[in-house]
Amino acid sequence: MGVALRDILADYKKPVTWETLPGVAAVDANNALYQFLSIIRQPDGTPLMDRRGRITSHLSGILFRVSNFMEKGIKPVFVFDGKPAALKQETVDGRRKVRAEAGEKWKEAIERGDEAEAYKQARSSSKVDTTIIETSKELLRLMGLPTIQAPGEGEAQASYMVAKGEARYVVSQDYDTLLFGAPTLVRNLTVSGKRKIRGRQITVNPERLVLSEVLDGLKLTRGQLIEIGILIGTDFNPGVEGIGAKTGLKIVQRGEFDAKIHEKLPDFDPAPVMDLFLHPDVTDEYTLAWDCPDIPGIMKMLCGDYDFSEERVEKALENFCVKAGQKTLESWF
């Protein structure tokens, strides 16, 4: 997902503590839900489900992660993807194929008892579908949190909100958030904590990237950063085979972007991709308002409808009322 800029961004990713992150956070909702669905699974890759076989990993992720956000003074607003751009169709089709293949490999790994491979393939089979989105929005509504339906890409809308000063930063794992102009990107908020990766236990901590620091450090304009993305491939174009972030950086710094595109992809016009990042489809038609959670409604949905433990849900909801110097829920809002 996103664009593979990691190799040229390592020097600009700064670890941050939760204590430095209070304020409004624009969350790339579809990205967060994908992370919840990928990570919150049984050891063999089976997602959390209720007794009727309905997936609940995303609901668990929202409840406990958002509860943690609120306890830390972070006021999240979840921004959902709208209609994908026509340029993204090839990527959408490719991801659908990858998920289907991973789903088959997951079944095969379970049959032969290969738990590690099963977990890996199960994660790759994760899908954010209409039901996942609708139930997520319902839980967020019950929790009193605002949601925004973006007309296009959710990270573009979130980036726009931060640029307007309505949020402090975008929460996403995807580096293309920077291509959309997010002044500040915070990664790992939805996945922080202890994780088992390739058999090793690691701790994932939040990290921040500031767009101005990236551009100053790499001596690039935002347009040139987008050019690097186009060379290595984005959700809206396949890129040039064999070109990674470091090579793309050298090409753009030498002013050879146009020549390289003409040489390698003579029939490709990068202008629509550039325009999509520089002038994405966004909206001002939304309201940012946080309300008191409907605790009976949350309990009914999660415990009554989806078989969550009442004790665990009640414990998570306590954090909605806990914030340094504030004793009541009303004082938060």
N, C-alpha and C positions, 0 to 999 in steps of 0.2 A: 504494500500500500504506500502511496505517496511517491516521493522522488528520492533517489539514493544519493543524498548529499553528505552523508555521515563522514566520509573520509576527509572532507575539507572543513568540517565544522567542529572537529574535536577540540581545537584550541579555544573555542568560544562557548562551549558548554560548561556552565559554572554550577557546581553543586549549591543547592540552597536548602535552608532549613524550613520546616513548616511555619516557624514563628515569623518568617519574613513574607509570608504569602497571604495574610488577611486581606479581605476586600472582595470585589466582584470578579469572578472568574468566568469567562465565556468558554464553555466546554463543547468541544467537537463531539456531539452526542453519538453519532454513528460510530466514530472511532472508539469512544469509550465503551459502547455496547459490544463492539467486536472484541475489545480487550477482555471484558467480563466473560463473554461467551468462550473465549479461547482459554482463559486461565482457570476459571472456576469450574473444575471438573474432578471427577473421580480419578484415581491413579491409572485406570485403563482408558481414560479419555471420555468416559460417559459423563455428559453434563448433568447438573442437578435437575431433577424432575420431580413433579408431584405424583400422587398415586395414579393419576390419569395419563401419565406419560408426557405431560406438558413441560417444556423446558423452563426452568426458573433461575438459571445461573445469572441472567441479566438483572432480575429483580433483587437477588441477593447482593449483587455488586452495587446496584443503586442504593439499596438500604444502608449497607454497612460503610461503603465508601463516602456517600454523601453525609452520613452521620458523622464520619470522621472529619470531613470538610467543615461542617458547621461547628464542631467542637473546636477546630483550629481557627475559627474566625473567617473562613472562606465562604462567600455567598455565591454558589454556583447558579448559572443560567445555562440550560442545555439547549444547544442550537442543532436542529435536525436538518439533514440534507433534503433538498427539494428535488426537482426533476434533473437528472444528469444531463450534461451537455451532450450534443450529438457527437462531439469529438471523443467522448468517453466510452462510446458503445463498444469499441474493440476491447478496451480494458475490462468492461463489465462482462462481456462474453468470455474473455480469458479467465477471469476470476471464477465465473460459474463453472467452467470446465475443470479448473484446478480443485475447486471444492468437491465436485462430483468424484473426481479421481481419488482425492484424499479420503472421501467417505468409503470408497470400495477398499482402499488399502487399510483403513482402520478396521473394517470387518475381518479382513484377511489376517491382520495382526492379532486380533482377539482370538480368532479360531486357532491360531498356532501358539497362543499363550505368550506372545511377545508384548508385554505390558508397556515397555518404554516406547516401542515403535507405535503401538496403538495410541498412546497419549499424544505423540508427535503428530500423527496423521489426523487424529480427532481435532486437534487445534486448527489444523489447516482446513478442516471441513466446516468451520464455524460460519454461520450465515445470519446476517441481520435482516430478517424478513418483516413483512407487514405486521404480523402478530407480535413479534418482539418489540417493534416500535410503538404499537398501540398500547400494549400493556405497560411499557416503560413510561409513556406519557401519562397514563392514568395514575401510576404510582407517584410520579413526580408532582402531579396535580394534587393528590392527596397529601403529599409532604409539604405543600404550600410553596413550591418552587416554580419560577417562571420557565416556560419553554418557548422557543422561537422556531417557527417553520421557515427556513431559508428558501428563497425562490430557486436557488441553485446549490452550490457547494456549501456545506455547513461551515467548513473552516474559513471560507471566504467571508461569510457573514460574520463569524466570530472575529476575524481579523479586522473587519470594518468597524465593529463595535469597540474594539480596543483602540483603534486609530481615532475614533470619535471621543474617546475618553470615558465611555460608558462602562468599561471593564478594565481591569488592570493588566490582564494577560489572557492569552488563549491557552487552554489545556488540550493538548493533542500529542500523539506520538509521531505525527507526520511532519516531515520537514517542509513539505510544500506549503505549509501554513506561512512560512517566511516568504515564499514566492507571491503569496496573496497579500503581502504587505503587513503582516502582524508585527507591530512594534516589539512585542515581547511574547515569546513562546515558552511555556513551562511543560516539560515532558515528565512522564513517570508518575504523575499524581494519581492516575487511575490504576497503576500497577505497582506502586511502591510497596516495599515490605520484603519478606523472605520469599524467594522463588527457587525452584529446582530446575536448573538448566543443564541439559546433557548429563544428568546424573550428579551434578554438583549443586550444593546449596549456596545461593548468592543473596545478597541484600541489594535491592533496587531502591535508589534514593532519588528525590526530585532534582531536576536540573533545569537551568534557565538559559535561554539564548535571547540576546537582544539584537534586533536586526541592524541597528546602526553600528554596533560593535563588529558584527560580521562583515558588513560592507566596508567599513573603515579598515579593518584588519586585512581583508583580501584585496583592498583597493579596487572595489567594484561598485557599479551602480546597481540598483535593484533590477533594472532591465538586463544587465549583464549576468546577474545571478540567475535570472530566468533563462537566459541563453544557455547557461551551463546545464540547467535542468532539461531544456529541450534536447541538448546534445546527448545526455545520458538516458533520457526518457522520462516522461511524466505520465499521469493518468490520461493525458489527452494526445500523446504521440509516443511511438515506440522508441525513438532515439536512434543513435548511430551505433551499429554493432561494434563492440570493442572499445568504446569510449566510456570511461568511468569518471568519477568526480574530479580526480586530480588531473587527468588528461584534459577534461573539459575546461577546467580552470586555466590551464596553460594556453589552450586554444583561444579562449575568450580574452585573456590578458594580452595576447599577441594581436588581437584584433582580427582573428581569422575565422570568426564564427560563420559569416556569410559564405566565405570561400569553402569551408568544410561542408556546410549544408549543400551547397551547389555541387560539390564533388561527389559526396556520398549519397545524397538524397535529392537528385536533380528535379524530381517531380513533387517534392514536398515544399509547401509554403508555410514557414513558421509563424507568419504574422497572426493568423487566427489564434494560435496557442498563446502567443505573447499578449494579445489583446484580452484573452480570457483571464489571464493572471492579473494584468494591469487594470482591467475594467470589468470585474466580475459582476454577475447579477446579484444585487443585494437589495435589501428593503429597510425602510424606516418605520414600517407598519408593525410595531410591537410595543409592548408595555413591560417595563421591568418593575415587578412588584413581588415581594416575598410575603407570604401570609403564614399564619399559625397552621401547623399540620392538623389534619383531621385524623386524630389518633384512632378513634373507633373505626373510621373508614379504612385506615391502613391495616388495622388488626383483622378486619373482616376480609379484606382482599388477600392479604398474605397468609393469615392463619386459617381463615374460613374457606377461602377458595383455592389456595395453593399449598396448603399443608405445612406452612412454616411453623417453627417452634415458637409458641407464645413467649416463652422466657427469653429467647434470643432477640425477638422483635422488640419486646419491652426494654431490654437492655440497650439496644441500638437507639431507641427513641429517647432514652434518657439524655443522650448527647445533644439533642436538639435544645435542651434547656441548660446546657453547661457551657459557659464561656467565661473567661477570666473577667471578674468584676461584675458579672451579671447573674442574677439569681433566678429570674423568671424568663419564660419563653417570650412574653410580650416585649421585654426589654431588648431582646435581640433585634426585633423588627421595629 
